[in-house]
Amino acid sequence: MVDVASGGQARHYILTPWWSLRGWKLLPYAIQHLSYPHTEFFREDVFRLLEACDGRTEVRWDGLDDRQRARYDHWEQNGFIRRCGPDESLRPEQEYRFYPVRFKESVQWSITGRCNFRCRHCFMSAPHAAQGEPSWDQLMAMLDAFERCGIKVMNLTGGEPMVRADFWELVDEILRRGMCVSTIYSNGLLVTDEFLDGLEARGLQPAIQFSFDGVGWHDWMRGVPGAERIVVDAMRRCRERGVPTTASMVICRESVGTIRESVNLLASLGCRMLKVGNASPQGEWLDQPEHYLTQEETYEAFLEYIPRFFEDGAPITLGLEGFFTYDRQRGEIGSPQEKRVDEGNFARALMCGHVRREMYVSPKGNVLPCMSMVGGPIEEKFPNMLEVPLEQILDDGSLYMDITNLRVSDFMAHNPDCAACEWRTQCCGGCRAVAVRDGSTNYLAKDMITCEYYRGGWKTRKDELLSGLGLL
């Protein structure tokens, strides 16, 4: 046996059944949940304490210093470990595994480019299946690569993912490999009792994210009569079965006035979180400018709605396209556009933390930082995991990793007028997906939406509004 420290009475600890020991290139010391996205990283000396929680190793309590004891107490209180006898051991899937690639925790995976709706604003042109659909063998090749790289969590999207005849076979294969399905994105048509029975039979309870584009306008946006009734019925069904739901809402000139009514309806259906955003002029929506809201009109609508949101009791966790966020569980107000990085830390501050943990894979197999880059010219600049090994894509030198590793200082060096801007430490260059939304392939271009947020005075107006409401 290997003692953590010498002397004193021995204790035995073991990881609780849902945690595993993991490591990746540059991040070799981690603990990861086995059924939902949660990975924590440690220094080597701290990890060695955790590694001793294998049921066999003696932990000499009297030989530990106060900080080491406090760590064991913290881990025990928070459900990472428990006391055990010397005869217990970790299950094979809990034992340490090292993956010689850069860390990715989850993948948002478009398993098809087909859809059973005809959404007039679809940025990936799913009504015309512009992205196609990978074969079963191609899906398995991608899943093999995810497994080799230690990617644990699958978030299944499309198109509409359930239109695949082999959807359940894919889910079963994911589970067989010890991976998990965290989120399924759907328009609701196929979220039937039979579908929910299928989840229950497999012990699965992923969040289902529904699309909902405004009371009275959802049918028109989705191109299918009865689409609103369909998604409302699906959400009621999920609420009755205890399946967690979230939603996304795309607004346009016609539907912008329905935000309040839509939020309250979704909250009444048990929806936990709603993201509201402006339709992008790409894909199916490319040549319909009569429906576009300008950014100024979008922000004005958000300012008008925020007081109504709090009048209604802030009934849901809400995100208004980077402009405003409210976390209902924590009671916290924020904005993704306000990064607030001290100028002295630009050298190490990353442009986007989200892409460090998650990646997006298109139906074609293209590996992108996020789904928002699908459908534009930049998509074809990214590597394809059906042509290039994922291990190679997740190594420095690919366009994908260039963006993943992009630092605020890199952006500022490319945009000297931004480096001289008074808002630079809060903006930090904005979002790379938004920067290429107009068809550009220059991922170092300015994010003009974030620029408008600051230089157009919208942040100031929002802060004044929130202060007047007693929320700042």
N, C-alpha and C positions, 0 to 999 in steps of 0.2 A: 504494500500500500504506500501511497505517496501522501505525506502529511502536508497540509497547507502551512502550518507553523508547528513548531515543536513544543512539547510540554502541555500539561493540562488535560482536562477531560475531553474525550473525543465526541464529536457529533457527526451525524451523517445527514446530508441534504440530497435532494434529488429535484431536478426540474419537474414542474408540474406538467401534465401530459400534453398540453397544447403548445409548449415551447421547444425550440431546437437550437443547437449551436451551429453557427455558420460563419463563413469568411469569404471575402472576395479580394481580388487584386487591389492593392492600396488600402483596403478596409478589411483586414483579416480577422478581426475580433468582433463578433456580433451575436446577438440572440434574435431569433425570428419566430413569430407566431405561425402556427401551422395551418390556420384556417382563415385569417384575414390579414390585410396589409398593415403590418407593424414590425419594424426592424429597428433595433437599437444597437449602437456601436460603442465600443469601449477601448480604453487603453489596454495594453497587454497585461499590465500588473493587475488591473481590475478583472479582466477576462479570466485570468488564471484562478481567481477566487470562484468565479461562476463555473468554470470548467470542473472544479472540484465537486460540484453538485451532481454527481453521477451515481449516487447511492452506494458506492464502494469506497470512495476516498474518505479517510478520516480527517475531519476538520478539528484541529486542536484549539478549542475556544480560548483557553487561557493564554495561548501563545499569539493571539491576534491583537493588534492595536485597536484603539477605539474606533478609528475610521473603518477598519475592515469589519469589525463587529456590526457597525451601523449599516454597512452595505448588506450584510446577510439579513439583518432585521428588516431593512427596507424591502429587499427582494421577497422575503417571506410574507410580509404584510401586504404586498402588492400582487401576490399570486404567481410570482415567477418560480419560486422554489417552495418546498415543504420539507419538514423533518421526515426521516425514514429510518428503517432498520438497515443493517449492513448487508442484507441479502437482496435488496432491490437494485435494479439497474435500468438504465435508459432503454427505451425502445430504439430499434435501428434508425428510424427516421429522425430521432432526436439527437443522435450522435454528431460530432463535429464533421462538417463537410466544407471543403475549400474549393472555390470555383476560380480558376485562373483568368478571370475576365473582370471588366469593370462592373460595378454593382448596378443592377436594376431589380426593383422589387416587384413591379407589376407591368402588365402590358394591356393597353386598350387595343383590342384585336377585332378588326373588321373581318368577320368570317365570311361575309358575302357583300357584294355590291348591288344585290337585288333588293327590291322592296315591294310590298303589296299595297302601298299607298302611292299617290301621285303628287307629292308635296311640291308646290310651285316655287319654293325657295330653297330646295335641296342643293347644298353647295357641292355635293359629290355626284349630282345627276343620277341618283339611284333609280328614279322612274324609268330611265333608259339604260340602267345597268352599265353605266359608262366604265365602271371599275371592274366589271366582270365578276366571276366567282371562282375562288380557288377549288381545285379538285380535292378529293379526300386525301390522296397521296401528298398533295402540296400542303394541306393542313397538317398532316402527320410530320412532314419534314420541318415545318415551322415549330410544331410542338416539341419535336426532338431537340431543336436548337434552344428553345426556351428552357427545357429541362437541363441541357448541358450547361447553360449559363446561370442556373440557379434562380430563374425567374419563377416566383412562387404563385403569383396571383393573376388570374385571367379575368378581364372585364370584357364581356362579349357584346359586340355591336355590329352594325352593318353599314348601309342598308338596314333591313330588318332581320336580325340574326335567326329568328325562329322560322323563316321561310325555307331554311335548309331542311331537306328530308332527313338528313343524318344529324340533326341538331343534338338529339339525346345521345347518339353514339359518341359524338364529340365530347359532350359533358362527361359521360362515363369514362372516356379515355383520360380526360383531364384528372378526374378523381382517382383513377387507377394509378396514376403516376404520383400521387400524393400532393397534387396541386389543388387549388381551390378556385371557385368562381365567386367573385366578390360583388360584381354588378352586371346586370343585363339591361341593355338599352332597348326600348320597344315603343311602338306606336299604340300598343294595347290590343290590337285585333286578335292576336293569338294567345293572349294571357287569359286563358279559359280556366274553368275548374279542373279540367284534365291536365292542363299545363302545371297548375299549382299542385295537383296531386303528384305529378312527376318530380317536382322539387322536394316535396315532403317525403316521398318514397326513398329519395337519395339522402335525406338528412340535410338538405341544402336550404339556406335562407338568405340568398343574395338580395341586395337592394335592387329594386327594379326602377330604372329611371324612365319616366314617360315624357313624351313630347306633348305639350299643351300650349296652343298658340292663341288663346284668348276666347273668353265666353262670347259666343255668337259668331266668331270668325274662324274657329278651328276647322270646321268642315271646308271652308273656302281655302284656307292655307294648305290643308292636307289633300285637297283634291278628291275627297271621297265623301259622299253624302252619309251623314250619321257618324262621322269620325269622332265628334265631340261626345256623343252618347256612348260610343264604344270605349273611349279612354276613361270616361267617368265610371262606367260599369266595371272596367278592369281595376280601377283604383279602389272602388268599393269592395270588390272581391278580395283584393289584397289586404285591405284593412280588416275584413272579417276573418281572414286566415292568419293574420299577424305577420304578413310579409311587408317589410319596410319599403316605402316608396319615396322617390324624389322626382323632380320635374324640371324641364327646361322650357322656356317660353321665348319665341322669336316674335318681336313686335315689328310692325310696319305702319305706314301712314293710316291705314284703315283701322288697325286693332289697338293702337297705342292707348286709347281711352279706356281699355278694359283691364288695365293692370290691377286696379283695386278689386274689382269683382272677381277676377281670376285668382288672385292671391287668396281671397277669403273662401272661394269655392274649394281650392286645393287644400287649404288648411282644414276645412270641414271634412275632407275625404281622408284625413290622416297623413297627408303628404308632409314629409319632414323638412324638405328644403326645395327652394325654387331658384333657378338662375334665369334672369331676364336679359336678353340681348337683342341688338339690332340685326336685322337680316343683312348678310354680306352680299355685295354685288358680284357673285361668282356662281358657277354652275347654272342651275335652272333659273336663277334670279338675275343673271348677268345683264339681260337686256330689258329690264322692267323698271326703269328709273322712276316712273310715276308712283311707284309704291314705296320708294326709299324714304326713310327719315334722315335728315341731316344730323350730324353729331350734335349740333346746337339744339335741334328739336328734341333729340333723344334726352339730352341732359336736362332740358327744360321740363320734359315730362317726368323725369325722375325727381326733380326738385318739387314739382307739384304733388307727386304721390307720397313722398317720405312722411309729411305730417299725417296724411290719411292712414299710413301704415301703423303709426304709433297710436292714433285714435282708435284703431281696430284692435289694439292690444298686442301688436307685433306678433301675429299668430304663427309665424313660420320663420325658419332660417332663410334669409333672403340675400341674393346677390344681384345687384343692378349693374351689369356689364362693367365691372371694375370701378364704377363710380362710388358705390356704396355697398357695404355688406353689414349684415346683422346676424350674429350667432345667437339664436334663441336660447340655447342651453346655457351658454356662458353670459348672456346679456351684454355681449361685446359688439361695438361698432368699429368698422374699419373700412379700408379700401385697398385692393391689390395694387392700385396705381401709386400708392404712397409707400415707397420702400424704405426711405429714410436711412440711407447708409452714410455714415460719416466719411467725408472726403478722404481722410487718411486711410480708410479701409478699402478704397476702390481697387487697390492692387489685388485683393483676394476675394472681394465680393463678386458673386456670380450673378449673371443677368437673370437667370431663372432657376429657382430651387426645385420647382416641380419636375423639370425634365431630368433631374438627377435620379429620381426614384422610378418614374414611369416613362414608357415609350409608347408610341402608336405604330401599329402595323396595318397597312392598307390591304384591301382584297388582292391587290397585285403583288403584295409582299414587300412594298417599299417601307423602310424604317424611318419614321419621322419623329421629331420632338413632340408634336401634338397633332390631333386630328384636324385642327383649324387650317393646317397647311395643305390639306388634300384639295385637289381640284384646280389648283393654280400652277403656273409654270414651274415654281420652285420644287414641286413634288418630284418631278423627274430628275432633279439634281441629286436626290438622296439615293443611297445604296439600296439594293433589293436583296432580301435575305434568301430568296430562292436562287439567286445567282452568286452571292458572296456569303461566305460563312458568317453567321451572326457574331462569332468570336472576333472576327476581323473588323466587323462594323463597330463593335464595342471597344475598339482600340483606337488610340490617338491616330489621327490622320484622315479619318473619314469626315465628310461634311456633317454627318449626324453628331459625331463627337466634338467637332469644332463648335457647334452651337451649344452642345451640352456643357462644354468647358468654357464657354464665352464669359469673360469677366467685364464688369462695368468699365474698367480701365481700357479694355480693348475697344469698346464702343466709343468712349470719349476720345481716344486717339484718332479714330476714323471720322469723328464728327466734332471738329474744333469749336464750332459755334455752340454745340450742346455743352461742351466742356466749359464754356464761358457763361452759360445760362445760370441765373440765380436759383433755379429750381433743380439743378443737377443732382444734388444729394438726396432729393426726394423722388424724383422721376427715375433716375438711374438708367435712362435709355428706353424705358417702357418695355413692351412686349414684342418679341421677334415675329410671332405669327401675325400680329396686326401690321407690322412693318411691311410685310409682303402681301397683304390682303388685296392690294390694288393691282396685282399681277407682276410685281417686281420679283426678281430673283436675288436681290441684294439683301442678305439677312442682317447686314449692318446698317440698313437704312433707318431713318427716323420713324418712330411710331407717332404719327400725327394725331391720333386720338388722345394719347396721353399728353402730348404737347398742347393740344387744345384744352385739356382738363386743367392744366396749370396756367398757361399763358393766356387762355381765354377767360380766366377769372372764375371758372366753375368750382374749383376747390374752395376759393375764398367764399363764394356764395353759399356753397354747401355748408361750410363751417359756420357761417353766420346763421344759417337756418337751424342747424343742430344746436348751436349755442342758445338761440332764441327759444328752442324747445326744452332747454335745460338738460341737454344730452351730452354737452361737451364741457 
